[in-house]
C-alpha cells in the first residue's frame, strides 16, 4: 500500500506542477524543474496517506 500511494502521489503532483509551469509560461526546463519539486511533494503526501490508511 505504501508504494502504491507514493506512486500515485508522485504521478499526480508531478503532472500538476508541470501543468502549473505551463500556465505560468515556463519553457520545458522550467516545467521539468517544477515537476521535480511536485514529485518530491507527491512522495511526501503519498507516504502520509499510506500511514493514515495503514493505521
CHARMM internal coordinates of N, CA and C (Angstrom, degrees):
IC EDIT
DIST 1 N 1 CA 1.4410
DIST 1 CA 1 C 1.5238
ANGL 1 N 1 CA 1 C 110.41
DIST 1 C 2 N 1.3071
ANGL 1 CA 1 C 2 N 116.30
DIHE 1 N 1 CA 1 C 2 N -36.62
DIST 2 N 2 CA 1.4582
ANGL 1 C 2 N 2 CA 121.08
DIHE 1 CA 1 C 2 N 2 CA -178.87
DIST 2 CA 2 C 1.5333
ANGL 2 N 2 CA 2 C 111.26
DIHE 1 C 2 N 2 CA 2 C -61.12
DIST 2 C 3 N 1.3235
ANGL 2 CA 2 C 3 N 116.45
DIHE 2 N 2 CA 2 C 3 N -48.25
DIST 3 N 3 CA 1.4637
ANGL 2 C 3 N 3 CA 120.22
DIHE 2 CA 2 C 3 N 3 CA -178.56
DIST 3 CA 3 C 1.5212
ANGL 3 N 3 CA 3 C 111.88
DIHE 2 C 3 N 3 CA 3 C -65.47
DIST 3 C 4 N 1.3217
ANGL 3 CA 3 C 4 N 116.71
DIHE 3 N 3 CA 3 C 4 N -36.90
DIST 4 N 4 CA 1.4618
ANGL 3 C 4 N 4 CA 120.78
DIHE 3 CA 3 C 4 N 4 CA 179.54
DIST 4 CA 4 C 1.5213
ANGL 4 N 4 CA 4 C 110.88
DIHE 3 C 4 N 4 CA 4 C -65.67
DIST 4 C 5 N 1.3110
ANGL 4 CA 4 C 5 N 117.56
DIHE 4 N 4 CA 4 C 5 N -44.47
DIST 5 N 5 CA 1.4591
ANGL 4 C 5 N 5 CA 120.79
DIHE 4 CA 4 C 5 N 5 CA 179.49
DIST 5 CA 5 C 1.5234
ANGL 5 N 5 CA 5 C 111.36
DIHE 4 C 5 N 5 CA 5 C -65.56
DIST 5 C 6 N 1.3038
ANGL 5 CA 5 C 6 N 117.26
DIHE 5 N 5 CA 5 C 6 N -40.20
DIST 6 N 6 CA 1.4658
ANGL 5 C 6 N 6 CA 120.62
DIHE 5 CA 5 C 6 N 6 CA 177.91
DIST 6 CA 6 C 1.5223
ANGL 6 N 6 CA 6 C 110.28
DIHE 5 C 6 N 6 CA 6 C -65.73
DIST 6 C 7 N 1.3284
ANGL 6 CA 6 C 7 N 117.37
DIHE 6 N 6 CA 6 C 7 N -42.19
DIST 7 N 7 CA 1.4621
ANGL 6 C 7 N 7 CA 120.50
DIHE 6 CA 6 C 7 N 7 CA 178.35
DIST 7 CA 7 C 1.5252
ANGL 7 N 7 CA 7 C 111.14
DIHE 6 C 7 N 7 CA 7 C -61.66
DIST 7 C 8 N 1.3312
ANGL 7 CA 7 C 8 N 116.52
DIHE 7 N 7 CA 7 C 8 N -45.42
DIST 8 N 8 CA 1.4686
ANGL 7 C 8 N 8 CA 120.44
DIHE 7 CA 7 C 8 N 8 CA -179.71
DIST 8 CA 8 C 1.5277
ANGL 8 N 8 CA 8 C 110.84
DIHE 7 C 8 N 8 CA 8 C -64.83
DIST 8 C 9 N 1.3216
ANGL 8 CA 8 C 9 N 117.18
DIHE 8 N 8 CA 8 C 9 N -42.34
DIST 9 N 9 CA 1.4625
ANGL 8 C 9 N 9 CA 120.68
DIHE 8 CA 8 C 9 N 9 CA 179.13
DIST 9 CA 9 C 1.5112
ANGL 9 N 9 CA 9 C 112.57
DIHE 8 C 9 N 9 CA 9 C -64.63
DIST 9 C 10 N 1.3253
ANGL 9 CA 9 C 10 N 116.16
DIHE 9 N 9 CA 9 C 10 N -42.20
DIST 10 N 10 CA 1.4555
ANGL 9 C 10 N 10 CA 120.88
DIHE 9 CA 9 C 10 N 10 CA 179.11
DIST 10 CA 10 C 1.5175
ANGL 10 N 10 CA 10 C 111.10
DIHE 9 C 10 N 10 CA 10 C -63.95
DIST 10 C 11 N 1.3158
ANGL 10 CA 10 C 11 N 116.85
DIHE 10 N 10 CA 10 C 11 N -44.65
DIST 11 N 11 CA 1.4624
ANGL 10 C 11 N 11 CA 120.98
DIHE 10 CA 10 C 11 N 11 CA -178.95
DIST 11 CA 11 C 1.5257
ANGL 11 N 11 CA 11 C 111.03
DIHE 10 C 11 N 11 CA 11 C -64.68
DIST 11 C 12 N 1.3195
ANGL 11 CA 11 C 12 N 116.34
DIHE 11 N 11 CA 11 C 12 N -49.04
DIST 12 N 12 CA 1.4668
ANGL 11 C 12 N 12 CA 120.16
DIHE 11 CA 11 C 12 N 12 CA -176.22
DIST 12 CA 12 C 1.5239
ANGL 12 N 12 CA 12 C 111.75
DIHE 11 C 12 N 12 CA 12 C -66.74
DIST 12 C 13 N 1.3228
ANGL 12 CA 12 C 13 N 117.43
DIHE 12 N 12 CA 12 C 13 N -47.16
DIST 13 N 13 CA 1.4593
ANGL 12 C 13 N 13 CA 119.95
DIHE 12 CA 12 C 13 N 13 CA -177.65
DIST 13 CA 13 C 1.5314
ANGL 13 N 13 CA 13 C 111.31
DIHE 12 C 13 N 13 CA 13 C -70.09
DIST 13 C 14 N 1.3306
ANGL 13 CA 13 C 14 N 117.40
DIHE 13 N 13 CA 13 C 14 N -38.27
DIST 14 N 14 CA 1.4625
ANGL 13 C 14 N 14 CA 119.78
DIHE 13 CA 13 C 14 N 14 CA 177.49
DIST 14 CA 14 C 1.5102
ANGL 14 N 14 CA 14 C 112.17
DIHE 13 C 14 N 14 CA 14 C -61.32
DIST 14 C 15 N 1.3255
ANGL 14 CA 14 C 15 N 116.05
DIHE 14 N 14 CA 14 C 15 N -44.25
DIST 15 N 15 CA 1.4631
ANGL 14 C 15 N 15 CA 119.83
DIHE 14 CA 14 C 15 N 15 CA 178.09
DIST 15 CA 15 C 1.5271
ANGL 15 N 15 CA 15 C 111.29
DIHE 14 C 15 N 15 CA 15 C -66.55
DIST 15 C 16 N 1.3373
ANGL 15 CA 15 C 16 N 117.10
DIHE 15 N 15 CA 15 C 16 N -42.19
DIST 16 N 16 CA 1.4647
ANGL 15 C 16 N 16 CA 120.77
DIHE 15 CA 15 C 16 N 16 CA -179.11
DIST 16 CA 16 C 1.5325
ANGL 16 N 16 CA 16 C 111.04
DIHE 15 C 16 N 16 CA 16 C -61.72
DIST 16 C 17 N 1.3250
ANGL 16 CA 16 C 17 N 117.11
DIHE 16 N 16 CA 16 C 17 N -41.06
DIST 17 N 17 CA 1.4576
ANGL 16 C 17 N 17 CA 119.69
DIHE 16 CA 16 C 17 N 17 CA -179.90
DIST 17 CA 17 C 1.5285
ANGL 17 N 17 CA 17 C 110.96
DIHE 16 C 17 N 17 CA 17 C -71.81
DIST 17 C 18 N 1.3308
ANGL 17 CA 17 C 18 N 117.55
DIHE 17 N 17 CA 17 C 18 N -32.78
DIST 18 N 18 CA 1.4681
ANGL 17 C 18 N 18 CA 120.34
DIHE 17 CA 17 C 18 N 18 CA 175.13
DIST 18 CA 18 C 1.5305
ANGL 18 N 18 CA 18 C 109.24
DIHE 17 C 18 N 18 CA 18 C -63.57
DIST 18 C 19 N 1.3249
ANGL 18 CA 18 C 19 N 116.45
DIHE 18 N 18 CA 18 C 19 N -45.13
DIST 19 N 19 CA 1.4571
ANGL 18 C 19 N 19 CA 122.30
DIHE 18 CA 18 C 19 N 19 CA 179.18
DIST 19 CA 19 C 1.5269
ANGL 19 N 19 CA 19 C 110.56
DIHE 18 C 19 N 19 CA 19 C -61.79
DIST 19 C 20 N 1.3290
ANGL 19 CA 19 C 20 N 117.08
DIHE 19 N 19 CA 19 C 20 N -41.19
DIST 20 N 20 CA 1.4571
ANGL 19 C 20 N 20 CA 122.06
DIHE 19 CA 19 C 20 N 20 CA 177.82
DIST 20 CA 20 C 1.5216
ANGL 20 N 20 CA 20 C 110.76
DIHE 19 C 20 N 20 CA 20 C -62.44
DIST 20 C 21 N 1.3139
ANGL 20 CA 20 C 21 N 116.68
DIHE 20 N 20 CA 20 C 21 N -41.29
DIST 21 N 21 CA 1.4687
ANGL 20 C 21 N 21 CA 120.25
DIHE 20 CA 20 C 21 N 21 CA 176.90
DIST 21 CA 21 C 1.5149
ANGL 21 N 21 CA 21 C 111.73
DIHE 20 C 21 N 21 CA 21 C -61.57
DIST 21 C 22 N 1.3157
ANGL 21 CA 21 C 22 N 117.05
DIHE 21 N 21 CA 21 C 22 N -39.00
DIST 22 N 22 CA 1.4555
ANGL 21 C 22 N 22 CA 120.87
DIHE 21 CA 21 C 22 N 22 CA 176.69
DIST 22 CA 22 C 1.5178
ANGL 22 N 22 CA 22 C 112.03
DIHE 21 C 22 N 22 CA 22 C -64.48
DIST 22 C 23 N 1.3285
ANGL 22 CA 22 C 23 N 115.98
DIHE 22 N 22 CA 22 C 23 N -39.57
DIST 23 N 23 CA 1.4617
ANGL 22 C 23 N 23 CA 119.74
DIHE 22 CA 22 C 23 N 23 CA 177.61
DIST 23 CA 23 C 1.5260
ANGL 23 N 23 CA 23 C 111.74
DIHE 22 C 23 N 23 CA 23 C -65.40
DIST 23 C 24 N 1.3207
ANGL 23 CA 23 C 24 N 115.86
DIHE 23 N 23 CA 23 C 24 N -35.09
DIST 24 N 24 CA 1.4615
ANGL 23 C 24 N 24 CA 120.26
DIHE 23 CA 23 C 24 N 24 CA -179.69
DIST 24 CA 24 C 1.5237
ANGL 24 N 24 CA 24 C 112.44
DIHE 23 C 24 N 24 CA 24 C -79.03
DIST 24 C 25 N 1.3311
ANGL 24 CA 24 C 25 N 117.16
DIHE 24 N 24 CA 24 C 25 N -5.24
DIST 25 N 25 CA 1.4563
ANGL 24 C 25 N 25 CA 120.94
DIHE 24 CA 24 C 25 N 25 CA 176.18
DIST 25 CA 25 C 1.5179
ANGL 25 N 25 CA 25 C 114.77
DIHE 24 C 25 N 25 CA 25 C 90.27
DIST 25 C 26 N 1.3315
ANGL 25 CA 25 C 26 N 117.48
DIHE 25 N 25 CA 25 C 26 N 14.55
DIST 26 N 26 CA 1.4652
ANGL 25 C 26 N 26 CA 119.77
DIHE 25 CA 25 C 26 N 26 CA 178.54
DIST 26 CA 26 C 1.5213
ANGL 26 N 26 CA 26 C 110.53
DIHE 25 C 26 N 26 CA 26 C -72.57
DIST 26 C 27 N 1.3033
ANGL 26 CA 26 C 27 N 115.66
DIHE 26 N 26 CA 26 C 27 N 151.18
DIST 27 N 27 CA 1.4612
ANGL 26 C 27 N 27 CA 121.58
DIHE 26 CA 26 C 27 N 27 CA 174.10
DIST 27 CA 27 C 1.5294
ANGL 27 N 27 CA 27 C 108.88
DIHE 26 C 27 N 27 CA 27 C -82.01
DIST 27 C 28 N 1.3237
ANGL 27 CA 27 C 28 N 115.80
DIHE 27 N 27 CA 27 C 28 N -170.16
DIST 28 N 28 CA 1.4643
ANGL 27 C 28 N 28 CA 120.96
DIHE 27 CA 27 C 28 N 28 CA -175.15
DIST 28 CA 28 C 1.5231
ANGL 28 N 28 CA 28 C 112.53
DIHE 27 C 28 N 28 CA 28 C -56.41
DIST 28 C 29 N 1.3369
ANGL 28 CA 28 C 29 N 117.70
DIHE 28 N 28 CA 28 C 29 N -48.16
DIST 29 N 29 CA 1.4591
ANGL 28 C 29 N 29 CA 119.85
DIHE 28 CA 28 C 29 N 29 CA -174.43
DIST 29 CA 29 C 1.5248
ANGL 29 N 29 CA 29 C 111.48
DIHE 28 C 29 N 29 CA 29 C -66.84
DIST 29 C 30 N 1.3132
ANGL 29 CA 29 C 30 N 117.98
DIHE 29 N 29 CA 29 C 30 N -38.66
DIST 30 N 30 CA 1.4571
ANGL 29 C 30 N 30 CA 120.79
DIHE 29 CA 29 C 30 N 30 CA 176.92
DIST 30 CA 30 C 1.5187
ANGL 30 N 30 CA 30 C 111.54
DIHE 29 C 30 N 30 CA 30 C -64.00
DIST 30 C 31 N 1.3295
ANGL 30 CA 30 C 31 N 115.90
DIHE 30 N 30 CA 30 C 31 N -42.59
DIST 31 N 31 CA 1.4714
ANGL 30 C 31 N 31 CA 119.91
DIHE 30 CA 30 C 31 N 31 CA 177.17
DIST 31 CA 31 C 1.5264
ANGL 31 N 31 CA 31 C 110.61
DIHE 30 C 31 N 31 CA 31 C -64.26
DIST 31 C 32 N 1.3256
ANGL 31 CA 31 C 32 N 116.11
DIHE 31 N 31 CA 31 C 32 N -38.52
DIST 32 N 32 CA 1.4598
ANGL 31 C 32 N 32 CA 120.97
DIHE 31 CA 31 C 32 N 32 CA 178.78
DIST 32 CA 32 C 1.5294
ANGL 32 N 32 CA 32 C 111.00
DIHE 31 C 32 N 32 CA 32 C -62.06
DIST 32 C 33 N 1.3305
ANGL 32 CA 32 C 33 N 116.53
DIHE 32 N 32 CA 32 C 33 N -44.40
DIST 33 N 33 CA 1.4613
ANGL 32 C 33 N 33 CA 120.16
DIHE 32 CA 32 C 33 N 33 CA 179.21
DIST 33 CA 33 C 1.5287
ANGL 33 N 33 CA 33 C 111.57
DIHE 32 C 33 N 33 CA 33 C -66.05
DIST 33 C 34 N 1.3131
ANGL 33 CA 33 C 34 N 117.09
DIHE 33 N 33 CA 33 C 34 N -43.49
DIST 34 N 34 CA 1.4610
ANGL 33 C 34 N 34 CA 119.89
DIHE 33 CA 33 C 34 N 34 CA 177.60
DIST 34 CA 34 C 1.5273
ANGL 34 N 34 CA 34 C 111.38
DIHE 33 C 34 N 34 CA 34 C -63.03
DIST 34 C 35 N 1.3182
ANGL 34 CA 34 C 35 N 116.41
DIHE 34 N 34 CA 34 C 35 N -37.58
DIST 35 N 35 CA 1.4570
ANGL 34 C 35 N 35 CA 120.48
DIHE 34 CA 34 C 35 N 35 CA 177.77
DIST 35 CA 35 C 1.5277
ANGL 35 N 35 CA 35 C 110.83
DIHE 34 C 35 N 35 CA 35 C -62.73
DIST 35 C 36 N 1.3161
ANGL 35 CA 35 C 36 N 117.05
DIHE 35 N 35 CA 35 C 36 N -37.96
DIST 36 N 36 CA 1.4664
ANGL 35 C 36 N 36 CA 120.83
DIHE 35 CA 35 C 36 N 36 CA 176.52
DIST 36 CA 36 C 1.5133
ANGL 36 N 36 CA 36 C 112.14
DIHE 35 C 36 N 36 CA 36 C -63.40
DIST 36 C 37 N 1.3245
ANGL 36 CA 36 C 37 N 116.13
DIHE 36 N 36 CA 36 C 37 N -42.00
DIST 37 N 37 CA 1.4657
ANGL 36 C 37 N 37 CA 120.55
DIHE 36 CA 36 C 37 N 37 CA 176.76
DIST 37 CA 37 C 1.5284
ANGL 37 N 37 CA 37 C 109.82
DIHE 36 C 37 N 37 CA 37 C -63.29
DIST 37 C 38 N 1.3274
ANGL 37 CA 37 C 38 N 116.03
DIHE 37 N 37 CA 37 C 38 N -44.27
DIST 38 N 38 CA 1.4581
ANGL 37 C 38 N 38 CA 119.93
DIHE 37 CA 37 C 38 N 38 CA 178.38
DIST 38 CA 38 C 1.5161
ANGL 38 N 38 CA 38 C 112.05
DIHE 37 C 38 N 38 CA 38 C -62.39
DIST 38 C 39 N 1.3168
ANGL 38 CA 38 C 39 N 116.96
DIHE 38 N 38 CA 38 C 39 N -37.28
DIST 39 N 39 CA 1.4634
ANGL 38 C 39 N 39 CA 120.19
DIHE 38 CA 38 C 39 N 39 CA 179.17
DIST 39 CA 39 C 1.5209
ANGL 39 N 39 CA 39 C 111.62
DIHE 38 C 39 N 39 CA 39 C -64.66
DIST 39 C 40 N 1.3198
ANGL 39 CA 39 C 40 N 116.43
DIHE 39 N 39 CA 39 C 40 N -40.14
DIST 40 N 40 CA 1.4654
ANGL 39 C 40 N 40 CA 119.93
DIHE 39 CA 39 C 40 N 40 CA 177.70
DIST 40 CA 40 C 1.5304
ANGL 40 N 40 CA 40 C 110.15
DIHE 39 C 40 N 40 CA 40 C -63.96
DIST 40 C 41 N 1.3208
ANGL 40 CA 40 C 41 N 116.16
DIHE 40 N 40 CA 40 C 41 N -42.90
DIST 41 N 41 CA 1.4645
ANGL 40 C 41 N 41 CA 120.33
DIHE 40 CA 40 C 41 N 41 CA 176.89
DIST 41 CA 41 C 1.5268
ANGL 41 N 41 CA 41 C 110.05
DIHE 40 C 41 N 41 CA 41 C -63.33
DIST 41 C 42 N 1.3368
ANGL 41 CA 41 C 42 N 116.88
DIHE 41 N 41 CA 41 C 42 N -38.38
DIST 42 N 42 CA 1.4562
ANGL 41 C 42 N 42 CA 121.10
DIHE 41 CA 41 C 42 N 42 CA 178.38
DIST 42 CA 42 C 1.5182
ANGL 42 N 42 CA 42 C 113.15
DIHE 41 C 42 N 42 CA 42 C -64.85
DIST 42 C 43 N 1.3205
ANGL 42 CA 42 C 43 N 117.01
DIHE 42 N 42 CA 42 C 43 N -36.18
DIST 43 N 43 CA 1.4701
ANGL 42 C 43 N 43 CA 120.44
DIHE 42 CA 42 C 43 N 43 CA 176.01
DIST 43 CA 43 C 1.5242
ANGL 43 N 43 CA 43 C 109.52
DIHE 42 C 43 N 43 CA 43 C -62.61
DIST 43 C 44 N 1.3130
ANGL 43 CA 43 C 44 N 116.45
DIHE 43 N 43 CA 43 C 44 N -46.91
DIST 44 N 44 CA 1.4563
ANGL 43 C 44 N 44 CA 120.65
DIHE 43 CA 43 C 44 N 44 CA 179.89
DIST 44 CA 44 C 1.5313
ANGL 44 N 44 CA 44 C 110.79
DIHE 43 C 44 N 44 CA 44 C -62.30
DIST 44 C 45 N 1.3368
ANGL 44 CA 44 C 45 N 116.62
DIHE 44 N 44 CA 44 C 45 N -47.24
DIST 45 N 45 CA 1.4683
ANGL 44 C 45 N 45 CA 120.38
DIHE 44 CA 44 C 45 N 45 CA -178.60
DIST 45 CA 45 C 1.5343
ANGL 45 N 45 CA 45 C 111.31
DIHE 44 C 45 N 45 CA 45 C -64.36
DIST 45 C 46 N 1.3319
ANGL 45 CA 45 C 46 N 117.21
DIHE 45 N 45 CA 45 C 46 N -41.93
DIST 46 N 46 CA 1.4589
ANGL 45 C 46 N 46 CA 120.65
DIHE 45 CA 45 C 46 N 46 CA 178.29
DIST 46 CA 46 C 1.5112
ANGL 46 N 46 CA 46 C 112.27
DIHE 45 C 46 N 46 CA 46 C -63.67
DIST 46 C 47 N 1.3156
ANGL 46 CA 46 C 47 N 115.87
DIHE 46 N 46 CA 46 C 47 N -37.73
DIST 47 N 47 CA 1.4584
ANGL 46 C 47 N 47 CA 120.70
DIHE 46 CA 46 C 47 N 47 CA 178.56
DIST 47 CA 47 C 1.5289
ANGL 47 N 47 CA 47 C 110.64
DIHE 46 C 47 N 47 CA 47 C -65.95
DIST 47 C 48 N 1.3336
ANGL 47 CA 47 C 48 N 116.32
DIHE 47 N 47 CA 47 C 48 N -40.77
DIST 48 N 48 CA 1.4557
ANGL 47 C 48 N 48 CA 120.73
DIHE 47 CA 47 C 48 N 48 CA 178.88
DIST 48 CA 48 C 1.5363
ANGL 48 N 48 CA 48 C 111.00
DIHE 47 C 48 N 48 CA 48 C -65.74
DIST 48 C 49 N 1.3498
ANGL 48 CA 48 C 49 N 116.52
DIHE 48 N 48 CA 48 C 49 N -41.18
DIST 49 N 49 CA 1.4597
ANGL 48 C 49 N 49 CA 120.33
DIHE 48 CA 48 C 49 N 49 CA 178.03
DIST 49 CA 49 C 1.5277
ANGL 49 N 49 CA 49 C 110.24
DIHE 48 C 49 N 49 CA 49 C -63.28
DIST 49 C 50 N 1.3224
ANGL 49 CA 49 C 50 N 116.85
DIHE 49 N 49 CA 49 C 50 N -42.50
DIST 50 N 50 CA 1.4750
ANGL 49 C 50 N 50 CA 120.82
DIHE 49 CA 49 C 50 N 50 CA 179.82
DIST 50 CA 50 C 1.5284
ANGL 50 N 50 CA 50 C 110.36
DIHE 49 C 50 N 50 CA 50 C -62.91
DIST 50 C 51 N 1.3246
ANGL 50 CA 50 C 51 N 117.25
DIHE 50 N 50 CA 50 C 51 N -37.38
DIST 51 N 51 CA 1.4706
ANGL 50 C 51 N 51 CA 119.95
DIHE 50 CA 50 C 51 N 51 CA 177.65
DIST 51 CA 51 C 1.5280
ANGL 51 N 51 CA 51 C 110.74
DIHE 50 C 51 N 51 CA 51 C -63.85
DIST 51 C 52 N 1.3245
ANGL 51 CA 51 C 52 N 116.41
DIHE 51 N 51 CA 51 C 52 N -42.22
DIST 52 N 52 CA 1.4721
ANGL 51 C 52 N 52 CA 120.25
DIHE 51 CA 51 C 52 N 52 CA -179.53
DIST 52 CA 52 C 1.5225
ANGL 52 N 52 CA 52 C 111.16
DIHE 51 C 52 N 52 CA 52 C -66.66
DIST 52 C 53 N 1.3336
ANGL 52 CA 52 C 53 N 116.83
DIHE 52 N 52 CA 52 C 53 N -40.80
DIST 53 N 53 CA 1.4601
ANGL 52 C 53 N 53 CA 120.60
DIHE 52 CA 52 C 53 N 53 CA -178.50
DIST 53 CA 53 C 1.5265
ANGL 53 N 53 CA 53 C 111.54
DIHE 52 C 53 N 53 CA 53 C -72.06
DIST 53 C 54 N 1.3314
ANGL 53 CA 53 C 54 N 115.98
DIHE 53 N 53 CA 53 C 54 N -31.94
DIST 54 N 54 CA 1.4591
ANGL 53 C 54 N 54 CA 120.31
DIHE 53 CA 53 C 54 N 54 CA -176.73
DIST 54 CA 54 C 1.5045
ANGL 54 N 54 CA 54 C 114.03
DIHE 53 C 54 N 54 CA 54 C -79.11
DIST 54 C 55 N 1.2884
ANGL 54 CA 54 C 55 N 116.90
DIHE 54 N 54 CA 54 C 55 N -14.73
DIST 55 N 55 CA 1.4451
ANGL 54 C 55 N 55 CA 117.66
DIHE 54 CA 54 C 55 N 55 CA 178.09
DIST 55 CA 55 C 1.4541
ANGL 55 N 55 CA 55 C 110.15
DIHE 54 C 55 N 55 CA 55 C 125.23
END
COOR INIT
IC SEED 1 N 1 CA 1 C
IC BUILD
